[in-house]
Amino acid sequence: MKFVKPLLIAAVSAFATASSAFAAGAAASTVADTPDVATTRFLAALNGTKGPGLETLSPAKARQVLVDAQNSVKVDLSGIDVSTRTIEQDGLSVPVTIVRPQGVKGTLPVFMFFHGGGWILGDFPTHERLVRDLVVQSGAVAVFVNYTPSPEAHYPVAINQAYAATRWVAAHGEEIGVDGSRLAVVGNSVGGNMAAVVALMAKDKGGPAIRFQGLLWPVTDHNFNDGSYQAYQKDYFLTRPMMKWFWDAYTTRQAQRNEIYASPLRASTAELKGLPPALIQVAQFDVLRDEGEAYGRKLDAAGVAVATTRYDGTIHDFGLLNALAEDAPTKAAMKAMASELKSRLN
């Protein structure tokens, strides 16, 4: 990803007019070796700049890149009621954003949402459309955890905050109008890592009970040399240097990176056995594709009910990017994840 302001202007027109040709070609017998039309236009605008890579910027400037990119595209944010509060659990104070289906009263099922952005970028405004889509389509409440980013905090601060917030919702859900016994964990990218890890922590620490884990194109390991890293290490939005930068901000200590609460793919079959059912979604043109699929295979080997879906023709965080909100893979992924949430929590 390059940091050039004109990108945010030039790309909007391309995004707005891009059609979802992927849907028309979905019945093809072979997998395309290039991204779909909307994604190709997105990448052309992104890669046509000459600015420095995101990983060369300060955290503040890098965060603003994502903010500007998301704000450059108008999306549907209707149908939700949003509130905030700070919860206290396990000696930690964790701010959360609560997203309910608009106007719906009574006690509803709930999913924790842990946001992506490499532990450095991202917040509720940049993820609001994604969370909104899941809330509106599933009928469940989202509790968005505003964990402390890196490099302001390092591993395991953020994951401990995520687990503490999950424990609080399970025990005190009635305070925010949710049923803490109908609880799931969901996250995108590094947030998918955190959702997987919170499920592991809940198993190891005796709770809370989690019914489902939704892992959207998750980070599951710190290996930068598998097949998808080799194939898509540059020019496909998320790059290998960016992932190295993200990990370095989270922790540079090899021993910590090897811990299963940082790299869940390193967990043994015994450590994974008994985890809640999972839906893992990955993208064809994503450095993280192979490690996401590998985690699905490892969960399956441990006897966990898991489905792993690869969305062809698209890139990392396709479901987050407002520029791709109307693209066929995004629509399909949001529908599938929301459907799974609805069936698992009701």
Secondary structure, 3 states (H helix, E strand, C coil): CECCHHHHHHHHHHHHHCCCHHHHCCCCCCCCCCCCHHHHHHHHHHHCCCCCEHHHCCHHHHHHHHHHHHHCCCCCCCCEEEEEEEEEECCEEEEEEEEEECCCCCCEEEEEEECCCCCCCCCHHHHHHHHHHHHHHHCCEEEEECCCCCCCCCCCHHHHHHHHHHHHHHHHHHHHCEEEEEEEEEEECHHHHHHHHHHHHHHHCCCCCCCEEEEECCCCCCCCCCHHHHHCCCCCCCCHHHHHHHHHHHCCCHHHHHCCCCCHHHCCHHHHCCCCCEEEEEEEECCCHHHHHHHHHHHHHCCCCEEEEEEEEEECCCCCCHHHCCCHHHHHHHHHHHHHHHHHHC
